[in-house]
Amino acid sequence: MDKELLRIVIIATGLMIIMGMLTWTYLKNKKFREDLDFHDDHDTKGQRYKPLPVDDERTDNQPAETIDHHYFEQDYSVYEPEENTIELEDDDIEPPPQVAVPAIIQFSLIANADQGFNGIDLVNAFGIVGLEYGNLKIYERLDANRLVDFGVACMVEPGTFPNNDLDTFYCPGLVFFMQPGALDDAQAVFDDYLDTIQLLAIELDGTIRDNNRQPLTDATVQTIRQSL
């Protein structure tokens, strides 16, 4: 069988299938209409709705046939929820975003005076807040086990404080740092860390800044506290 004859056979077969489908659809729709007409003729014998009661005291001028054609009783009221009764599902309430715990929390205290913090003033202020001079020549907060909670360094490299000639030493600012991951109770240490910086800001007359060297805000503090 050549390709031309095969193409004709395929087209003819397709036409026969289409004609058969059209015929079947016509017969099916015809039967459906007949069944529908049959049910319509019988449904009129009984109504789903109860007719309105007829007023026996009708006037003589009212035609009798109008009494038999009342509207059916139906409830068209629309449900309206009461105020203040809408409750959100638990799934609709988005939980606050989780903030990753910072590896290092670093704040700074910048001197308001042009010459910076004097060495003698620093030693006195560190003594008031309970910071100790350590082996690395920086000041540290030690816990009951003599472990470091956080440290304080000079803003000028190498970050150390001298142990003599303090009257001639000046520091433009202090850097405070703590590592939450190395602490047993990071939130409690953070609160002490923040209190210490605020007390030193009063004693030394300085401005507290965050890790971006911007003024420290309550929002930044809360964000860090919630992450711990």
N, C-alpha and C positions, 0 to 999 in steps of 0.2 A: 504494500500500500504506500503510494507516494505521499509526500508531505501535504499537497493540495487537497487530496481526498480525505486525509486524516483531519485536516482543519475543518472541512465541511461537516464531517461526522460529529466532531466535538461541538460545533455551533448548533447543529440540529438537536443533539442530545440536551444541550443547555436550554434551548427553546421549549422542548417538551417538559423539562423539569419546571420551568417558569410557568407554563400554562397549567400544569397540574397544581402548583401552589396557589395560583389565582383562583382556580375552580374550587379548591378546598376551602379557601378563605371566604369565598362568596357563600358557599353552602353553610359554613359555620355561622356567619353573620345573619343569614336568613333564619336559621333555627333559633339563634339568640333573640332576634326580634319577635318571633312567634311566641317564645316562652315569656318574654317581657309583656307582651300584650295580654297573654293569658293571666299572668299574676295581677296586672292592673285591673282587669275585669273583676277579679275576686277580692282584691284588697278594698274596694270601695264598700264592701259589705260590713267592714269593721274598721273603725278609726283608731289610731294610736293615741290620739289626744281626746280628752274629754271636752265636749262642747259646753260653752257657757250656759248657765241656766236661763231658761226662757221666762221673761216677765209675763205672768198671766194677765196683768192689768195693762194690756195694750189698748191703744185707742182704736176706734172703729175706722179711722182714716188710714191706719197703717195696713198695708197689704199683708195677707197671711203668709205668702211665700217668703217674705223678708225675714220672718221669725225663724225659719228653718236654716238660715245661712249665717250663722254666727262665726266669728273668728275663734279658733281653737285657743285654749289656755296654754300659754307657754311662758317659761321663766326666762326673761331677757336680762335679769340682773347680772351685773359684772362684778366679779370678785375683786375687792380692793383690800389689800393687807392693811392692818392697823398700823398706825405710826409707831416707830421705835420698836418694831417687832422683827425687823430684818436682822438676822444673825449671820455673820460670816463663818464659813466652814474653816476648819483648821488649815486645810490645804490652801485656802485663799490668802492666808496671812504669810507674807514672805518673811522668813527669818532674817535677822540682821546679817550683813556680810561678815564672814570670818576674816580677821586680819592676822597675817602671819607674824609670829613672834620674831622681833628683830634680833639678829645675832649680837649686836652691840647697841646699847642705848647711850647716846652721846649728846650731852647738853654742854653749854658753855656759859660763862659769866664774864661779861665784858666790863671793864672799869669805866666808870663815867668820867673820872678825872683824866686829864690828858697824859699825865706821867705814869698812869697805871697804878697797880696795887704795890705798896711798899712791902718789903720782906718782913719787917717787924709786925706790921698790921696783919699780914697773912698768918704768921705763927700764932698770934693772939686769937685771931678768929678761928683758926683750925682747932685750937685748944678748946674754945667755947663749944663747938659742935662735936667734939670728941674724935677728931681725925688724928691719926698717928703717922709719924714720919717713918717710912719703911726703908728696906735695904736698897730699893731701886731709886731712892732719893725723890720719891713722890709721897704724897699723903694718901692714907688708906683708911677705909672703914673695916674694922675687924669684928667678926662675930664672937660668940662665946668660946668657940674652938680655935680662935686666932686664925681663922681663914678670912680671906679678903672678900668682902661683899661688893665694894666698888672703890675706884681710885680717883685721885685728883692730880692732874699734871699742869705744868705751866704751858701756856699757849705758844711760847717761843721755844724752838728747838734748842736742845734735845728734850725739853719738857720737864727737866728736873729742877729741884729747888736747892739752893746752897744751904749748908749747915753753919756757915759763918758769914761775917760781913753783911748781915741782913739789912742793916740800915741803908746800904748803898744799892740794894737789889730792888729792881722794879719789874713788875710783870703786867703786860697789857690786858691779860685775861687768863681765866682758868678753864681747863677742859675736864669735865666729869664723864666717867665711863663705867658701865657695868655690863656683865654678860649674863642675861637671864637663863640661858641654857645650863650654866654651871652652878646655879643656885637651887636650893631645896624649896624655898618659898620666895619666888621672884617677885610676887606682888607686894609682899611685906617689905622686901628690900627696896623695891621701887618707891614705895611711899616714904621710907626713910631717906632714900636718895634725893627725892624731890624736896622734902622738908629741909634737908641739909643745905641744898642749893639756895632755897628761899631765905634761910637764916643768914647765910653768907652774903647774899645780895643786900640784906639790910645792914649787916655789920661792915661790909667793905664798900657799900655804895656802888652796886653794879647792876647791869641789865642781863636778865636770863634770856638765852637764845636756844633754839632747837638745833637739830643736826644740820639744818639748811641755813644756819646763821640768821634765822628769822625770829622775831619776838615769840617766845613760848606762849601758846594759847591753851585755854582749858580744853578745847576740842582735841588738840594734839595729845594732851595728857590723858584724856579719857580713852582715846583710841589705843594708846600704848597700854594703859591699864587693862582694858578689855582683852587685849591679845595675850596677856600673861596667864 
